[in-house]
Amino acid sequence: MSKPTKAESDKDKKEKSAVPAVAKALDVIELLADAPNGLSMNEIVDALGRTMGELYRVVVYLTDRGYLQQDSATSRYSLTLQLFELSHRHDPTERLIHAALPLLERIASQTKQSCHLGVLNRENVLVLTSVQSPLPAGYAVRTGALFPVDQTSSGHVILAFSKASEQQRHLARQTQNNQTALHKRFDQIRANGFEDTPSTMITGVRNLCVPVFDSRGIAAAITSGFIGQTGGTATAEYTLSFLRSTALELSKSLGFQSSTSPLEAALTP
């Protein structure tokens, strides 16, 4: 008897862990999320390939709980703002900082290098949080600092993994020569899964920068401004490897599914 393939095993696991009522409710919610004008009960049934008996009570219950509303004139169902309100009870920025800070502290402790977490803020990179090296002297970036995207590895790493439309907005403000150079830089970052380059702001600092993802895509970047010091500090190569594994751990905690991502090979140290 042949062994099941990985795809078959994954399918079996999903089927065993599925809760039918919950699965149907989520199917309805996800369907209506892409139907701004709403759908009738029959359209919901047809779109999901289920029977009226399977879905009717689910739709009624979601309506009673305030997640769906029914138009009295058309009898079409649509999403309410209930999910939006729930999502905003937990600030995504606070969640990102809360998840990242202990891992940044681990990086600093393990490598003896400072590190920080940056996000895009229009044409700048905003440092959400940072952790200094435990050594008496070193290079660190202040929490709350703003830097132009063009001067940072964080900005380029985030843009390299951003949607094409986001990249294009940035590229449109560059000269033709800069656009060509940036395309090559983005391609290199995506292929490597990180950036390792001299700092353009501080002489002698080596920027080691890795992306952080959540369930929607690129969310942030972790950067360590590496400075070689005597006294048993980690090498740049070890620091980069540790950054990569830690960033992947953080990404998974934020909902990133690396096993199904085409970026898995590039992001795995």
C-alpha positions as CSV (number, residue, x, y, z in Angstrom):
1,M,0.0,0.0,0.0
2,S,1.5,3.3,-1.0
3,K,2.1,6.1,1.5
4,P,0.0,9.2,1.2
5,T,1.5,12.3,-0.4
6,K,2.2,15.4,1.7
7,A,-0.8,17.2,0.0
8,E,-3.0,14.2,0.9
9,S,-1.8,14.2,4.5
10,D,-2.4,17.9,4.8
11,K,-5.9,17.5,3.4
12,D,-6.6,14.7,5.9
13,K,-5.4,16.8,8.8
14,K,-7.6,19.7,7.8
15,E,-10.6,17.4,7.4
16,K,-10.0,15.8,10.8
17,S,-9.6,19.2,12.6
18,A,-12.5,20.9,10.9
19,V,-15.7,21.7,12.9
20,P,-18.5,21.6,10.3
21,A,-20.7,24.4,11.7
22,V,-17.7,26.7,12.1
23,A,-16.4,25.9,8.7
24,K,-19.8,26.7,7.1
25,A,-20.0,30.0,9.1
26,L,-16.5,31.0,7.9
27,D,-17.4,30.1,4.3
28,V,-20.4,32.3,4.4
29,I,-18.5,35.2,6.0
30,E,-15.6,34.9,3.5
31,L,-18.0,34.7,0.6
32,L,-19.9,37.8,1.6
33,A,-16.7,39.7,2.2
34,D,-16.3,39.7,-1.6
35,A,-19.9,40.6,-2.3
36,P,-20.4,44.3,-1.4
37,N,-24.0,44.3,-2.7
38,G,-24.9,41.2,-0.7
39,L,-26.2,37.9,-1.8
40,S,-29.6,36.1,-1.6
41,M,-29.9,32.9,0.3
42,N,-30.1,31.0,-2.9
43,E,-27.0,32.7,-4.3
44,I,-25.1,31.8,-1.1
45,V,-26.1,28.2,-1.4
46,D,-25.2,28.0,-5.1
47,A,-21.8,29.8,-4.6
48,L,-20.8,27.5,-1.8
49,G,-22.1,24.3,-3.4
50,R,-24.0,23.3,-0.3
51,T,-27.7,22.6,0.3
52,M,-30.2,25.0,1.8
53,G,-30.5,22.8,4.8
54,E,-26.8,23.0,5.5
55,L,-26.6,26.8,5.4
56,Y,-30.0,28.2,6.4
57,R,-29.6,28.0,10.1
58,V,-25.9,29.2,9.9
59,V,-27.0,32.3,8.0
60,V,-29.9,33.0,10.4
61,Y,-27.6,32.5,13.5
62,L,-24.9,34.9,12.0
63,T,-27.7,37.4,11.4
64,D,-29.0,37.1,15.0
65,R,-25.5,37.6,16.3
66,G,-25.1,40.8,14.3
67,Y,-22.4,39.6,11.8
68,L,-24.8,39.7,8.9
69,Q,-27.8,41.9,8.0
70,Q,-30.7,41.2,5.6
71,D,-32.0,43.9,3.3
72,S,-35.8,43.9,3.9
73,A,-36.4,45.1,0.3
74,T,-34.1,42.6,-1.6
75,S,-33.7,39.8,1.1
76,R,-30.0,39.9,0.3
77,Y,-27.5,39.2,3.1
78,S,-24.4,41.3,3.6
79,L,-21.7,41.8,6.3
80,T,-22.2,44.3,9.1
81,L,-19.3,46.2,10.7
82,Q,-19.2,43.7,13.6
83,L,-16.0,42.1,12.3
84,F,-14.4,45.5,11.7
85,E,-15.2,46.5,15.3
86,L,-13.8,43.3,16.7
87,S,-10.6,43.7,14.7
88,H,-10.0,47.2,16.1
89,R,-10.3,46.1,19.7
90,H,-6.7,44.9,19.3
91,D,-4.4,47.5,17.7
92,P,-2.3,45.7,15.1
93,T,0.7,47.9,15.9
94,E,0.5,47.1,19.6
95,R,0.2,43.5,18.7
96,L,3.3,43.6,16.5
97,I,5.4,45.4,19.2
98,H,4.1,43.0,21.9
99,A,5.1,40.0,19.8
100,A,8.4,41.4,18.6
101,L,10.0,42.9,21.7
102,P,10.9,39.7,23.5
103,L,12.4,38.4,20.3
104,L,14.4,41.6,19.8
105,E,15.7,41.2,23.3
106,R,16.7,37.7,22.6
107,I,18.6,38.8,19.5
108,A,20.5,41.5,21.4
109,S,21.3,39.0,24.2
110,Q,22.5,36.3,21.9
111,T,24.5,38.4,19.4
112,K,25.5,41.4,21.6
113,Q,24.3,43.6,18.8
114,S,21.5,46.3,18.9
115,C,18.5,45.7,16.7
116,H,15.2,47.5,15.9
117,L,11.8,46.9,14.3
118,G,10.8,49.2,11.5
119,V,7.7,49.8,9.4
120,L,6.9,51.9,6.4
121,N,5.2,55.3,7.2
122,R,4.6,57.0,3.9
123,E,8.1,57.9,2.5
124,N,9.8,57.1,5.8
125,V,10.7,54.1,8.0
126,L,9.3,54.4,11.5
127,V,11.2,52.6,14.3
128,L,8.5,51.0,16.4
129,T,10.8,49.5,19.0
130,S,14.5,48.9,19.5
131,V,16.8,47.0,21.9
132,Q,20.3,48.1,22.6
133,S,23.3,45.9,22.8
134,P,24.1,44.7,26.3
135,L,27.7,45.8,25.8
136,P,28.9,49.1,27.3
137,A,29.4,50.6,23.8
138,G,27.7,50.1,20.5
139,Y,25.4,51.5,17.8
140,A,21.7,51.8,18.4
141,V,18.7,53.4,16.7
142,R,16.1,55.3,18.9
143,T,12.5,54.1,19.2
144,G,10.2,56.5,17.4
145,A,12.9,57.7,15.0
146,L,12.0,58.4,11.4
147,F,14.3,57.9,8.4
148,P,13.8,58.4,4.7
149,V,13.2,55.1,3.0
150,D,16.1,55.7,0.6
151,Q,18.5,55.8,3.5
152,T,17.5,52.5,5.1
153,S,17.8,48.8,4.6
154,S,14.5,48.4,6.4
155,G,12.6,50.4,3.8
156,H,14.2,48.5,0.9
157,V,13.5,45.1,2.4
158,I,9.9,46.0,3.1
159,L,9.4,47.4,-0.4
160,A,11.1,44.3,-2.0
161,F,8.4,42.1,-0.5
162,S,5.5,44.6,-1.0
163,K,2.9,44.5,-3.8
164,A,3.9,45.8,-7.2
165,S,1.6,48.8,-6.8
166,E,3.4,49.8,-3.6
167,Q,6.8,49.4,-5.2
168,Q,5.7,51.4,-8.2
169,R,4.6,54.4,-6.1
170,H,8.1,54.6,-4.7
171,L,9.8,54.0,-8.0
172,A,7.8,56.7,-9.7
173,R,9.6,59.3,-7.6
174,Q,13.0,58.1,-8.7
175,T,15.2,58.9,-11.7
176,Q,15.4,56.3,-14.5
177,N,18.9,55.3,-13.3
178,N,17.7,54.9,-9.7
179,Q,14.7,52.9,-10.8
180,T,16.9,50.4,-12.6
181,A,19.2,50.1,-9.6
182,L,16.3,49.7,-7.2
183,H,14.7,46.9,-9.4
184,K,18.0,45.0,-9.1
185,R,18.2,45.6,-5.4
186,F,14.6,44.4,-4.8
187,D,15.2,41.3,-6.9
188,Q,18.4,40.5,-4.9
189,I,16.7,41.0,-1.6
190,R,13.8,38.7,-2.6
191,A,16.2,36.0,-3.9
192,N,18.3,36.1,-0.7
193,G,15.5,36.7,1.8
194,F,17.5,39.4,3.5
195,E,19.8,42.4,2.9
196,D,23.4,42.6,4.1
197,T,24.9,45.9,3.1
198,P,27.1,48.8,4.5
199,S,25.0,51.5,6.1
200,T,24.6,54.6,4.0
201,M,24.3,56.8,7.2
202,I,27.0,55.5,9.6
203,T,30.5,54.6,8.4
204,G,31.6,51.2,9.6
205,V,28.1,49.9,10.3
206,R,26.9,46.8,8.4
207,N,23.1,46.6,8.0
208,L,21.7,43.1,8.4
209,C,18.0,43.3,7.6
210,V,15.3,40.7,7.4
211,P,11.6,40.8,6.6
212,V,8.7,40.2,9.0
213,F,5.4,38.9,7.6
214,D,1.9,38.5,8.9
215,S,-1.2,36.8,7.5
216,R,-1.6,39.6,4.9
217,G,2.0,39.9,3.7
218,I,5.0,42.0,4.5
219,A,4.5,43.8,7.9
220,A,7.9,45.1,9.0
221,A,11.6,44.5,9.0
222,I,14.2,43.7,11.7
223,T,17.6,45.4,11.3
224,S,20.8,45.0,13.2
225,G,23.4,47.7,12.7
226,F,26.3,45.3,13.0
227,I,29.6,46.5,14.5
228,G,32.5,44.2,14.9
229,Q,33.9,44.3,18.4
230,T,36.6,42.4,20.3
231,G,35.6,40.3,23.3
232,G,33.7,37.3,22.0
233,T,30.8,38.9,20.2
234,A,29.0,37.0,17.5
235,T,30.1,37.2,13.9
236,A,28.1,39.0,11.2
237,E,27.3,35.7,9.6
238,Y,26.0,34.2,12.9
239,T,24.1,37.4,13.7
240,L,22.4,37.3,10.2
241,S,21.4,33.7,10.6
242,F,20.0,34.3,14.0
243,L,18.1,37.3,12.7
244,R,16.6,35.2,9.9
245,S,15.4,32.4,12.2
246,T,14.0,34.8,14.7
247,A,12.2,36.9,12.1
248,L,10.6,33.7,10.7
249,E,9.5,32.8,14.2
250,L,7.9,36.2,14.7
251,S,6.2,36.0,11.3
252,K,4.6,32.7,12.1
253,S,3.4,34.1,15.4
254,L,1.7,36.8,13.4
255,G,-0.2,34.3,11.2
256,F,2.3,33.9,8.3
257,Q,2.1,30.4,6.8
258,S,5.6,29.8,5.6
259,S,4.9,26.2,4.5
260,T,2.5,27.4,1.8
261,S,4.4,30.5,0.8
262,P,6.5,30.6,-2.4
263,L,9.0,32.6,-0.3
264,E,9.7,29.6,2.1
265,A,13.1,28.7,0.6
266,A,14.4,32.2,0.6
267,L,13.2,33.0,4.1
268,T,14.6,29.8,5.7
269,P,18.1,30.2,7.1
